[in-house]
């Protein structure tokens, strides 16, 4: 018999009747809680939240910022507010979910660029019969361009790529790109609205409350996973960041202040996964965890002999959070995705404007990170024993479709500043803002010995 949902039997009261509180209520209901709320769906709330989020300056063309589609900032605020309710009074009180969506752009000083992503690595390109998003965030992806486009390219630039893409149909570009491991998506018709924002398979639950706060092993990198574990840390969890000695988190090479924001205060363990001893230590450490968060395609961990379902079954009470671009199931389980192209795949660019334009900065990453923290905490509170599958594309599509069809406001310039005008209401447009890190991230492996000794794992 299937286990009940983690919050089944809990009655939760939601306070103010706003759009974000209604989204909080819907998420808590999807986790099994009984929720009383008095919210009315309001396009005015959506406009206000868009103006406050910091996303408007990152959406649209250089000379014309835009309000994005639906109520995505309201959804982010609602998801974080739901986590606050579960974590208890005093935790996460200073954070606003909508503002989390734009804070990386503040550190990197990003701006809107129309059909080029704010960070410059992803482009929306017209193909012969539609539009695609291509994200060339890695140097190796540029080397794949001749094979992908099946042409000789002595000089490979965005101009030459765009010319070649325009001669080929979307279906062929997607098929070849995914086989080669390129982050690529269709930017035309959005997918069907998902019924759920995560999926779950079950293992062995533990007795509830074995620890007052969870021990989290963070195997993730870049943004979505580290944000998830950062929020769990702010909710009281102990977080141990585990990296490969030979391939540490690539985000360490990026903006150090943003890396510190997401990873400050986490203990750092580095292991040599190429050696049997390192893999043994890795498995032993996983067996001590309450929550594991990882952002690899399933086959990447399987190559190390780590099969999530098997680890869950052998570790009672473990909540395993798998963050992927397009889900763990095939064929999407082998597809590569980053935040910008995943948001396009979810339909955000097409819903923002026609022709499509980018909305926000790698929007799918922070949306998924917030939702993952909520799901992980809820299942941990109920004894764990689950594998949670959250994909960047599914979570973003769920947020986009939750409150769709709203009348959007217009962005006007007033006294040197932007304002969002919705009917007779006017809101100041907030810029992305830096949230200061609370601590510096630990150097890679600086806590390896102490952690292994604590858990009596042989060094």
Buried (B, 14 or more C-beta within 10 A) or exposed (E): EEEEBBBEEBEBEBEEEBBBBBBBBBBBBBBBBEBEBEBEBBBBBBBBBBBBBBBBBBBBBEEBBBBBBBBBBBBBBBBBBBBBBBBEEEBBEEBBBBBBBBBBBBBBEBBBBBBBBBBEBBBBBBBEEBBBBBBBBBEEBEEBBBEBBEEEBEEBEEEBBBBBBEEBEBEEBBEBBBEBBBBBBBBBEBBEEBEEBBBBBBBBBBEEEEEEBBBBBBBBBBBBBBBBBBBBBBBBBBBBBBBBBEEBBEBBEBEBBBBBBBBBBBBBBBBBBEEEEBBBBBBBBBBBBBBBBBBBBBEEBEEBEBEBEEBBBEBBBBBBBBBBBBBBEEEBBBBBBBBBBBBBBBBBBBBBBEEBBBBBBBBBBBBBBBBBBBBBBBBBBBBBBBBBBBBBBBBBBBBBBBBEEBEBBEBEEEEEEBBBBBEEEBBEBBBBEBBEBEEEBBEBBEBBEEBBEEBEBEE
